[in-house]
Amino acid sequence: MKTELNVFFKMQQKDDKKEVLKFEIKGNDGENAANQLYQLAGSIIVFEIEGCAAGETTAEFMNIQRDSKKTVMKFAIKGDSEEKAQELYKFAGRNVKMTVQPSQMSIEEFYEEDHEGLEYKVNGDGTVDVDSDQLSLDDVAAAKEEDDLPDEVPEKVADLEQERKRRGRQKKNVQEDALQAAAENETWPTSDDDLPF
């Protein structure tokens, strides 16, 4: 559900972890749009301001407030989205056209700390786009077989297969040592008289 709105980009406030953006819905769109957007309040959304270089921006839809004169929406973007914030600043204090749609991301995922891993983009329909230039483990294994690893492959990734082999050898050695110790502790009959039958 993509909702198109005419809004006044009222202001932007910044604190340590997030920036709060306020949008006032203009004209007759207010009542209809508010009804469509109430269900998104408190969730993560994706919005885009027409003509803004920031493109689609993921934000927490903090709340929507309506009185007899206006309807105001508050969105929070993460404070570390500096480049997008700079582009959005250019539109503050102006009437803009924007679209709002739900995101598949949860609030916990939105606010969790960034971590190493694959860079990806979650689309509105729930599918994921991964940068085609990133190496996969299959690429690393194939390159290792050809002995053609590029210089920029991190040592940790390049040595993954080697580490698996090393751990396999360690496990095998531990098992062999356990079998040998068990054999040494076991006593064998020395004559037929020692047999139980």
Secondary structure as UniProt FT lines:
FT   STRAND          3..14
FT   STRAND          18..25
FT   TURN            27..28
FT   HELIX           29..37
FT   HELIX           38..40
FT   TURN            41..42
FT   STRAND          44..49
FT   TURN            50..51
FT   TURN            53..54
FT   STRAND          57..66
FT   STRAND          71..78
FT   TURN            79..80
FT   HELIX           82..89
FT   TURN            90..93
FT   STRAND          95..102
FT   HELIX           107..111
FT   STRAND          120..122
FT   TURN            124..125
FT   STRAND          128..130
FT   TURN            132..133
FT   HELIX           137..145
FT   TURN            146..147
FT   TURN            151..152
FT   HELIX           155..158
FT   HELIX           160..185
FT   HELIX           192..194
//
